[in-house]
Amino acid sequence: MAIETLFDHASSIMTVISFITFGGILWWVYVHRKADDFAAAAHLPFDDEEAHHG
């Protein structure tokens, strides 16, 4: 019975950690306003092609 209780608590803790991680990712993406960084990263493959094709 003690091992079942341990697994129940571990499952609850992992759920909370996962939720906090997800919230942190959302905060990093939307609050920091990294749109310029993401736009620059999205164009990196095309910049490489332009360098080779002149």
Chimera marker file (.cmm) of the C-alpha trace (Angstrom):
<marker_set name="trace">
<marker id="1" x="0.000" y="0.000" z="0.000" r="1" g="1" b="0" radius="0.5"/>
<marker id="2" x="2.865" y="2.408" z="0.677" r="1" g="1" b="0" radius="0.5"/>
<marker id="3" x="4.250" y="1.992" z="-2.846" r="1" g="1" b="0" radius="0.5"/>
<marker id="4" x="0.844" y="2.842" z="-4.332" r="1" g="1" b="0" radius="0.5"/>
<marker id="5" x="0.739" y="6.038" z="-2.284" r="1" g="1" b="0" radius="0.5"/>
<marker id="6" x="4.249" y="6.905" z="-3.442" r="1" g="1" b="0" radius="0.5"/>
<marker id="7" x="3.261" y="6.467" z="-7.082" r="1" g="1" b="0" radius="0.5"/>
<marker id="8" x="0.135" y="8.590" z="-6.567" r="1" g="1" b="0" radius="0.5"/>
<marker id="9" x="2.198" y="11.411" z="-5.085" r="1" g="1" b="0" radius="0.5"/>
<marker id="10" x="4.861" y="11.112" z="-7.798" r="1" g="1" b="0" radius="0.5"/>
<marker id="11" x="2.183" y="11.301" z="-10.478" r="1" g="1" b="0" radius="0.5"/>
<marker id="12" x="0.697" y="14.430" z="-8.917" r="1" g="1" b="0" radius="0.5"/>
<marker id="13" x="4.105" y="16.086" z="-8.617" r="1" g="1" b="0" radius="0.5"/>
<marker id="14" x="4.966" y="15.301" z="-12.245" r="1" g="1" b="0" radius="0.5"/>
<marker id="15" x="1.623" y="16.769" z="-13.360" r="1" g="1" b="0" radius="0.5"/>
<marker id="16" x="2.371" y="20.008" z="-11.517" r="1" g="1" b="0" radius="0.5"/>
<marker id="17" x="5.941" y="20.145" z="-12.891" r="1" g="1" b="0" radius="0.5"/>
<marker id="18" x="4.654" y="19.553" z="-16.430" r="1" g="1" b="0" radius="0.5"/>
<marker id="19" x="2.052" y="22.303" z="-16.074" r="1" g="1" b="0" radius="0.5"/>
<marker id="20" x="4.656" y="24.755" z="-14.755" r="1" g="1" b="0" radius="0.5"/>
<marker id="21" x="6.996" y="23.861" z="-17.624" r="1" g="1" b="0" radius="0.5"/>
<marker id="22" x="4.232" y="24.396" z="-20.173" r="1" g="1" b="0" radius="0.5"/>
<marker id="23" x="3.367" y="27.745" z="-18.592" r="1" g="1" b="0" radius="0.5"/>
<marker id="24" x="7.045" y="28.711" z="-18.699" r="1" g="1" b="0" radius="0.5"/>
<marker id="25" x="7.264" y="27.911" z="-22.392" r="1" g="1" b="0" radius="0.5"/>
<marker id="26" x="4.162" y="29.986" z="-23.108" r="1" g="1" b="0" radius="0.5"/>
<marker id="27" x="5.572" y="32.859" z="-21.046" r="1" g="1" b="0" radius="0.5"/>
<marker id="28" x="8.919" y="32.669" z="-22.880" r="1" g="1" b="0" radius="0.5"/>
<marker id="29" x="7.256" y="32.706" z="-26.297" r="1" g="1" b="0" radius="0.5"/>
<marker id="30" x="4.519" y="35.291" z="-25.800" r="1" g="1" b="0" radius="0.5"/>
<marker id="31" x="5.690" y="37.599" z="-23.031" r="1" g="1" b="0" radius="0.5"/>
<marker id="32" x="9.225" y="38.175" z="-24.259" r="1" g="1" b="0" radius="0.5"/>
<marker id="33" x="7.966" y="39.211" z="-27.699" r="1" g="1" b="0" radius="0.5"/>
<marker id="34" x="10.516" y="37.174" z="-29.594" r="1" g="1" b="0" radius="0.5"/>
<marker id="35" x="8.754" y="37.576" z="-32.933" r="1" g="1" b="0" radius="0.5"/>
<marker id="36" x="11.799" y="39.224" z="-34.514" r="1" g="1" b="0" radius="0.5"/>
<marker id="37" x="14.057" y="36.387" z="-33.382" r="1" g="1" b="0" radius="0.5"/>
<marker id="38" x="11.599" y="33.784" z="-34.661" r="1" g="1" b="0" radius="0.5"/>
<marker id="39" x="11.252" y="35.573" z="-38.010" r="1" g="1" b="0" radius="0.5"/>
<marker id="40" x="15.020" y="35.685" z="-38.415" r="1" g="1" b="0" radius="0.5"/>
<marker id="41" x="15.294" y="31.996" z="-37.557" r="1" g="1" b="0" radius="0.5"/>
<marker id="42" x="12.525" y="31.156" z="-40.039" r="1" g="1" b="0" radius="0.5"/>
<marker id="43" x="14.511" y="32.770" z="-42.873" r="1" g="1" b="0" radius="0.5"/>
<marker id="44" x="17.830" y="31.057" z="-42.111" r="1" g="1" b="0" radius="0.5"/>
<marker id="45" x="17.353" y="28.205" z="-44.642" r="1" g="1" b="0" radius="0.5"/>
<marker id="46" x="16.551" y="30.696" z="-47.387" r="1" g="1" b="0" radius="0.5"/>
<marker id="47" x="19.516" y="32.915" z="-46.536" r="1" g="1" b="0" radius="0.5"/>
<marker id="48" x="21.804" y="29.932" z="-47.097" r="1" g="1" b="0" radius="0.5"/>
<marker id="49" x="20.328" y="29.333" z="-50.572" r="1" g="1" b="0" radius="0.5"/>
<marker id="50" x="20.758" y="32.988" z="-51.536" r="1" g="1" b="0" radius="0.5"/>
<marker id="51" x="24.439" y="32.877" z="-50.560" r="1" g="1" b="0" radius="0.5"/>
<marker id="52" x="25.073" y="29.864" z="-52.824" r="1" g="1" b="0" radius="0.5"/>
<marker id="53" x="23.063" y="31.118" z="-55.802" r="1" g="1" b="0" radius="0.5"/>
<marker id="54" x="24.418" y="34.643" z="-55.678" r="1" g="1" b="0" radius="0.5"/>
<link id1="1" id2="2" r="1" g="1" b="0" radius="0.2"/>
<link id1="2" id2="3" r="1" g="1" b="0" radius="0.2"/>
<link id1="3" id2="4" r="1" g="1" b="0" radius="0.2"/>
<link id1="4" id2="5" r="1" g="1" b="0" radius="0.2"/>
<link id1="5" id2="6" r="1" g="1" b="0" radius="0.2"/>
<link id1="6" id2="7" r="1" g="1" b="0" radius="0.2"/>
<link id1="7" id2="8" r="1" g="1" b="0" radius="0.2"/>
<link id1="8" id2="9" r="1" g="1" b="0" radius="0.2"/>
<link id1="9" id2="10" r="1" g="1" b="0" radius="0.2"/>
<link id1="10" id2="11" r="1" g="1" b="0" radius="0.2"/>
<link id1="11" id2="12" r="1" g="1" b="0" radius="0.2"/>
<link id1="12" id2="13" r="1" g="1" b="0" radius="0.2"/>
<link id1="13" id2="14" r="1" g="1" b="0" radius="0.2"/>
<link id1="14" id2="15" r="1" g="1" b="0" radius="0.2"/>
<link id1="15" id2="16" r="1" g="1" b="0" radius="0.2"/>
<link id1="16" id2="17" r="1" g="1" b="0" radius="0.2"/>
<link id1="17" id2="18" r="1" g="1" b="0" radius="0.2"/>
<link id1="18" id2="19" r="1" g="1" b="0" radius="0.2"/>
<link id1="19" id2="20" r="1" g="1" b="0" radius="0.2"/>
<link id1="20" id2="21" r="1" g="1" b="0" radius="0.2"/>
<link id1="21" id2="22" r="1" g="1" b="0" radius="0.2"/>
<link id1="22" id2="23" r="1" g="1" b="0" radius="0.2"/>
<link id1="23" id2="24" r="1" g="1" b="0" radius="0.2"/>
<link id1="24" id2="25" r="1" g="1" b="0" radius="0.2"/>
<link id1="25" id2="26" r="1" g="1" b="0" radius="0.2"/>
<link id1="26" id2="27" r="1" g="1" b="0" radius="0.2"/>
<link id1="27" id2="28" r="1" g="1" b="0" radius="0.2"/>
<link id1="28" id2="29" r="1" g="1" b="0" radius="0.2"/>
<link id1="29" id2="30" r="1" g="1" b="0" radius="0.2"/>
<link id1="30" id2="31" r="1" g="1" b="0" radius="0.2"/>
<link id1="31" id2="32" r="1" g="1" b="0" radius="0.2"/>
<link id1="32" id2="33" r="1" g="1" b="0" radius="0.2"/>
<link id1="33" id2="34" r="1" g="1" b="0" radius="0.2"/>
<link id1="34" id2="35" r="1" g="1" b="0" radius="0.2"/>
<link id1="35" id2="36" r="1" g="1" b="0" radius="0.2"/>
<link id1="36" id2="37" r="1" g="1" b="0" radius="0.2"/>
<link id1="37" id2="38" r="1" g="1" b="0" radius="0.2"/>
<link id1="38" id2="39" r="1" g="1" b="0" radius="0.2"/>
<link id1="39" id2="40" r="1" g="1" b="0" radius="0.2"/>
<link id1="40" id2="41" r="1" g="1" b="0" radius="0.2"/>
<link id1="41" id2="42" r="1" g="1" b="0" radius="0.2"/>
<link id1="42" id2="43" r="1" g="1" b="0" radius="0.2"/>
<link id1="43" id2="44" r="1" g="1" b="0" radius="0.2"/>
<link id1="44" id2="45" r="1" g="1" b="0" radius="0.2"/>
<link id1="45" id2="46" r="1" g="1" b="0" radius="0.2"/>
<link id1="46" id2="47" r="1" g="1" b="0" radius="0.2"/>
<link id1="47" id2="48" r="1" g="1" b="0" radius="0.2"/>
<link id1="48" id2="49" r="1" g="1" b="0" radius="0.2"/>
<link id1="49" id2="50" r="1" g="1" b="0" radius="0.2"/>
<link id1="50" id2="51" r="1" g="1" b="0" radius="0.2"/>
<link id1="51" id2="52" r="1" g="1" b="0" radius="0.2"/>
<link id1="52" id2="53" r="1" g="1" b="0" radius="0.2"/>
<link id1="53" id2="54" r="1" g="1" b="0" radius="0.2"/>
</marker_set>
